Amino acid sequence: MSLLYEKLEDYCTLNSSHIPDYLVDLERETHIKTLNPRMLTGPLQGRLLSLISKMIQPTGILEIGTFTGYSCLCLAEGLQKNGILDTIEINEELKPVIYKYVSKSPFSTQITIHFGDAMKILETLSGKYQLVFIDAAKEDYIDYYERIFDQVESGGIILADNVLWSGKVISDPQDETTRCIHKFNRHVLSDKRVENVVLPVRDGLNIIRKK
Ligand SMILES: C[S@@+](CC[C@H](N)C(=O)[O-])C[C@H]1O[C@@H](n2cnc3c(N)ncnc32)[C@H](O)[C@@H]1O
């Protein structure tokens, strides 16, 4: 990431709404306790997720790839009072941190954390969702998308993270994971059931609206 881009991201963050204290603490603890803290969404994209969720005011949110729970708690900010959020994570070692911060948030009774492989867990979920955040195994993005598509209501939004893959969609298109990401982006673009926009926010966010 160039110095100018980093400074612009800092500027954008400083001029965006403040984040709740428990998210500041969660970000710090993620840096101390995990090997790859860069996976965490972070303050700027977190505010975007929160704002999108508040615009939709969903009763059902699905997240695939919880990590330490940062994006989950940002998305939950837009839930209606009777709304629920399902989030899926394969790494059980993350349990203590996820539970700690979900409990500190105002949304603990609305969030269910499912531990296991996303494709298997998805078979057990039958709810309807107005907002979905795809952020787990990059190789499986198309499978996640197709698996959940019928459970997304018309007008609902699917967000897919890391769709620029550190710029490798341009700089290293032959890299295996990059090819999967690129294939996913082309899959969405050619899907007549949706309209979408790819934004260069953080590592790239594909915002997809089901018609
Ligand atoms: C990029 S991180 C998610 C970051 C989180 N959404 C956030 O923004 O704070 C991806 C997460 O997906 C999880 N994951 C990877 N493969 C998975 C799978 N097959 N099923 C469920 N979770 C998976 C990883 O363990 C990791 O915690």
The ligand as an ORCA input file, in Angstrom:
! r2SCAN-3c Opt
* xyz 0 1
  C     -10.768    -12.285      6.561
  S     -11.196    -13.186      7.963
  C     -12.771    -12.520      8.408
  C     -12.642    -11.138      8.956
  C     -13.910    -10.614      9.603
  N     -15.048    -10.731      8.713
  C     -13.691     -9.154      9.943
  O     -13.865     -8.345      9.045
  O     -13.294     -8.831     11.064
  C     -11.666    -14.741      7.308
  C     -12.159    -15.721      8.361
  O     -12.788    -16.811      7.663
  C     -12.492    -18.002      8.342
  N     -12.643    -19.120      7.405
  C     -11.772    -19.504      6.428
  N     -12.249    -20.584      5.788
  C     -13.445    -20.877      6.358
  C     -14.408    -21.878      6.123
  N     -14.231    -22.797      5.179
  N     -15.520    -21.882      6.870
  C     -15.720    -20.934      7.844
  N     -14.824    -19.960      8.123
  C     -13.706    -19.925      7.386
  C     -11.047    -17.813      8.821
  O     -10.763    -18.673      9.904
  C     -11.025    -16.333      9.189
  O     -11.266    -16.134     10.558
*
